[in-house]
Amino acid sequence: SMPIRLVGQLPSAIFSGKLIKNRFLSVCAPKFRHGLPPRFLMLLALHLDILDYEKDEMVYHCNDQAFSIYLVLAGVFASVALPTPEGGMSENVDFLAEALASLKRHNDKQQAAFRLLRVGRTTLGSFGGSLNLDDEEAFEKPKMGGLSPFHLHCEGSYFGDVEVFATPPLQRSCSVRCERDGGKLLQMHKDKVQRLLKDFPNCLKAWCSQASRHEKKRKAKLQMLTEPMDMYDLAKKEIQRAVVEVWRRKGQDEAISKDSSGSRPLKIATSSDTDLLARQPAEVFAGDREVTDLKGEVREVKDQVKHLTRQMAQLQGGMRSIQDSLSEVVSMLNRKDPSCFEERLSSV
């Protein structure tokens, strides 16, 4: 057996410390008296498989059989559906046509990159004229397919739990797609989830409660999908909704505090007032739960924004390096001097 001291230090090092920060584990922490047991994290890590995804690659399709839960280790994933004026539609989507369209976009991207790298002409690629590297429109933006994202899953979140914890198990209610290159998931099969619950049964209530919350959020966001969008448009809308909801809650709290602080005449309690007071605690607790859920959603949106900001900074840095390289290629082509190519190759 492993020494207890070493077992206590390993959780913070598993998957570079990202596993212990995932919400799949954090929702279980209140169910333990002294926090998550180190052996729970060790057993969970042994049941996980790492999966790599590229942009536009599907994790699973709607109506697939649910076999696993997915923890987001890196990248951005999204639940996708077909936008309609009445809301998103998850069923009856032609996934074969979507796969063919995705393949065509990939081939077009490869052909554009090949044309861009050809240096046999005085002009770069097949743009037919001089290329302005500072013009963002010179680079073709990726085209969106028929499916649009309506719910983002960023680093530290998880998905696929709704159908696994349902009784009886359900088929997938929507499709999930990788939105950026470099996506990484930790996959946990449902049989291994049941095996883990035999040793730690107090996690079941937390996971089922979170699965119910995920399903309500999925249905609400699916109804808002009325037009095609990408993940950046969706992120902006999520931030706007969260800010509006926070200000609405804040206005309600201020109105309640004003009413409670106002002077009111003394009134003798009647039997009806007693019944009303008896019902108030349940309503207050329900309001507290809504506020707690809202705070959790705001934290998730903040984490998504931070993650997207980091990825945008990395993308901008990569684009700057590409522009510098292309500028150098254009300058060498304009010189029409073979010696500059030889000097460049010798330096490489």
MOGI-V577045 format. One record per residue. N is the residue number from 1. RES is the residue in three letters. NEAR is the number of other C-alpha atoms within 8 Angstrom. Layout:
N&RES&NEAR ; N&RES&NEAR
This chain:
1&SER&2 ; 2&MET&5 ; 3&PRO&6 ; 4&ILE&6 ; 5&ARG&6 ; 6&LEU&8 ; 7&VAL&12 ; 8&GLY&8 ; 9&GLN&8 ; 10&LEU&10 ; 11&PRO&13 ; 12&SER&8 ; 13&ALA&8 ; 14&ILE&11 ; 15&PHE&6 ; 16&SER&7 ; 17&GLY&10 ; 18&LYS&10 ; 19&LEU&12 ; 20&ILE&11 ; 21&LYS&9 ; 22&ASN&14 ; 23&ARG&9 ; 24&PHE&10 ; 25&LEU&11 ; 26&SER&9 ; 27&VAL&10 ; 28&CYS&12 ; 29&ALA&9 ; 30&PRO&7 ; 31&LYS&9 ; 32&PHE&10 ; 33&ARG&5 ; 34&HIS&5 ; 35&GLY&8 ; 36&LEU&10 ; 37&PRO&8 ; 38&PRO&10 ; 39&ARG&7 ; 40&PHE&9 ; 41&LEU&11 ; 42&MET&11 ; 43&LEU&9 ; 44&LEU&9 ; 45&ALA&8 ; 46&LEU&6 ; 47&HIS&9 ; 48&LEU&10 ; 49&ASP&7 ; 50&ILE&8 ; 51&LEU&8 ; 52&ASP&8 ; 53&TYR&10 ; 54&GLU&11 ; 55&LYS&10 ; 56&ASP&9 ; 57&GLU&9 ; 58&MET&9 ; 59&VAL&8 ; 60&TYR&9 ; 61&HIS&11 ; 62&CYS&11 ; 63&ASN&9 ; 64&ASP&8 ; 65&GLN&7 ; 66&ALA&11 ; 67&PHE&7 ; 68&SER&11 ; 69&ILE&13 ; 70&TYR&12 ; 71&LEU&13 ; 72&VAL&17 ; 73&LEU&12 ; 74&ALA&10 ; 75&GLY&14 ; 76&VAL&13 ; 77&PHE&14 ; 78&ALA&14 ; 79&SER&13 ; 80&VAL&14 ; 81&ALA&14 ; 82&LEU&12 ; 83&PRO&13 ; 84&THR&10 ; 85&PRO&7 ; 86&GLU&6 ; 87&GLY&11 ; 88&GLY&13 ; 89&MET&11 ; 90&SER&12 ; 91&GLU&7 ; 92&ASN&5 ; 93&VAL&7 ; 94&ASP&6 ; 95&PHE&7 ; 96&LEU&6 ; 97&ALA&7 ; 98&GLU&11 ; 99&ALA&8 ; 100&LEU&8 ; 101&ALA&9 ; 102&SER&10 ; 103&LEU&8 ; 104&LYS&8 ; 105&ARG&10 ; 106&HIS&8 ; 107&ASN&8 ; 108&ASP&8 ; 109&LYS&8 ; 110&GLN&8 ; 111&GLN&8 ; 112&ALA&8 ; 113&ALA&8 ; 114&PHE&8 ; 115&ARG&9 ; 116&LEU&9 ; 117&LEU&8 ; 118&ARG&9 ; 119&VAL&9 ; 120&GLY&4 ; 121&ARG&8 ; 122&THR&7 ; 123&THR&13 ; 124&LEU&14 ; 125&GLY&11 ; 126&SER&7 ; 127&PHE&8 ; 128&GLY&6 ; 129&GLY&6 ; 130&SER&7 ; 131&LEU&8 ; 132&ASN&6 ; 133&LEU&9 ; 134&ASP&4 ; 135&ASP&7 ; 136&GLU&6 ; 137&GLU&6 ; 138&ALA&8 ; 139&PHE&6 ; 140&GLU&5 ; 141&LYS&5 ; 142&PRO&5 ; 143&LYS&5 ; 144&MET&8 ; 145&GLY&8 ; 146&GLY&7 ; 147&LEU&11 ; 148&SER&13 ; 149&PRO&13 ; 150&PHE&13 ; 151&HIS&11 ; 152&LEU&12 ; 153&HIS&13 ; 154&CYS&13 ; 155&GLU&13 ; 156&GLY&12 ; 157&SER&11 ; 158&TYR&13 ; 159&PHE&9 ; 160&GLY&11 ; 161&ASP&12 ; 162&VAL&12 ; 163&GLU&12 ; 164&VAL&13 ; 165&PHE&10 ; 166&ALA&8 ; 167&THR&5 ; 168&PRO&4 ; 169&PRO&9 ; 170&LEU&10 ; 171&GLN&10 ; 172&ARG&14 ; 173&SER&8 ; 174&CYS&12 ; 175&SER&14 ; 176&VAL&12 ; 177&ARG&13 ; 178&CYS&17 ; 179&GLU&13 ; 180&ARG&11 ; 181&ASP&9 ; 182&GLY&10 ; 183&GLY&15 ; 184&LYS&12 ; 185&LEU&12 ; 186&LEU&12 ; 187&GLN&12 ; 188&MET&12 ; 189&HIS&11 ; 190&LYS&10 ; 191&ASP&6 ; 192&LYS&9 ; 193&VAL&9 ; 194&GLN&8 ; 195&ARG&8 ; 196&LEU&10 ; 197&LEU&11 ; 198&LYS&7 ; 199&ASP&6 ; 200&PHE&8 ; 201&PRO&7 ; 202&ASN&9 ; 203&CYS&10 ; 204&LEU&8 ; 205&LYS&7 ; 206&ALA&11 ; 207&TRP&13 ; 208&CYS&10 ; 209&SER&8 ; 210&GLN&9 ; 211&ALA&11 ; 212&SER&9 ; 213&ARG&8 ; 214&HIS&9 ; 215&GLU&9 ; 216&LYS&8 ; 217&LYS&8 ; 218&ARG&9 ; 219&LYS&8 ; 220&ALA&8 ; 221&LYS&10 ; 222&LEU&13 ; 223&GLN&10 ; 224&MET&9 ; 225&LEU&14 ; 226&THR&11 ; 227&GLU&7 ; 228&PRO&9 ; 229&MET&10 ; 230&ASP&9 ; 231&MET&10 ; 232&TYR&7 ; 233&ASP&8 ; 234&LEU&12 ; 235&ALA&12 ; 236&LYS&8 ; 237&LYS&8 ; 238&GLU&9 ; 239&ILE&9 ; 240&GLN&8 ; 241&ARG&8 ; 242&ALA&11 ; 243&VAL&8 ; 244&VAL&8 ; 245&GLU&8 ; 246&VAL&8 ; 247&TRP&8 ; 248&ARG&8 ; 249&ARG&8 ; 250&LYS&8 ; 251&GLY&8 ; 252&GLN&8 ; 253&ASP&8 ; 254&GLU&8 ; 255&ALA&8 ; 256&ILE&8 ; 257&SER&8 ; 258&LYS&8 ; 259&ASP&7 ; 260&SER&6 ; 261&SER&6 ; 262&GLY&6 ; 263&SER&4 ; 264&ARG&4 ; 265&PRO&4 ; 266&LEU&4 ; 267&LYS&4 ; 268&ILE&4 ; 269&ALA&6 ; 270&THR&6 ; 271&SER&6 ; 272&SER&6 ; 273&ASP&8 ; 274&THR&9 ; 275&ASP&8 ; 276&LEU&8 ; 277&LEU&8 ; 278&ALA&7 ; 279&ARG&8 ; 280&GLN&8 ; 281&PRO&8 ; 282&ALA&7 ; 283&GLU&8 ; 284&VAL&8 ; 285&PHE&8 ; 286&ALA&8 ; 287&GLY&8 ; 288&ASP&8 ; 289&ARG&8 ; 290&GLU&8 ; 291&VAL&8 ; 292&THR&8 ; 293&ASP&8 ; 294&LEU&8 ; 295&LYS&8 ; 296&GLY&8 ; 297&GLU&9 ; 298&VAL&9 ; 299&ARG&8 ; 300&GLU&8 ; 301&VAL&12 ; 302&LYS&8 ; 303&ASP&10 ; 304&GLN&13 ; 305&VAL&9 ; 306&LYS&8 ; 307&HIS&10 ; 308&LEU&8 ; 309&THR&8 ; 310&ARG&8 ; 311&GLN&8 ; 312&MET&8 ; 313&ALA&8 ; 314&GLN&8 ; 315&LEU&8 ; 316&GLN&8 ; 317&GLY&8 ; 318&GLY&8 ; 319&MET&8 ; 320&ARG&8 ; 321&SER&8 ; 322&ILE&8 ; 323&GLN&9 ; 324&ASP&8 ; 325&SER&8 ; 326&LEU&9 ; 327&SER&9 ; 328&GLU&8 ; 329&VAL&8 ; 330&VAL&10 ; 331&SER&8 ; 332&MET&11 ; 333&LEU&12 ; 334&ASN&7 ; 335&ARG&6 ; 336&LYS&6 ; 337&ASP&8 ; 338&PRO&6 ; 339&SER&6 ; 340&CYS&8 ; 341&PHE&9 ; 342&GLU&8 ; 343&GLU&8 ; 344&ARG&8 ; 345&LEU&7 ; 346&SER&6 ; 347&SER&5 ; 348&VAL&4
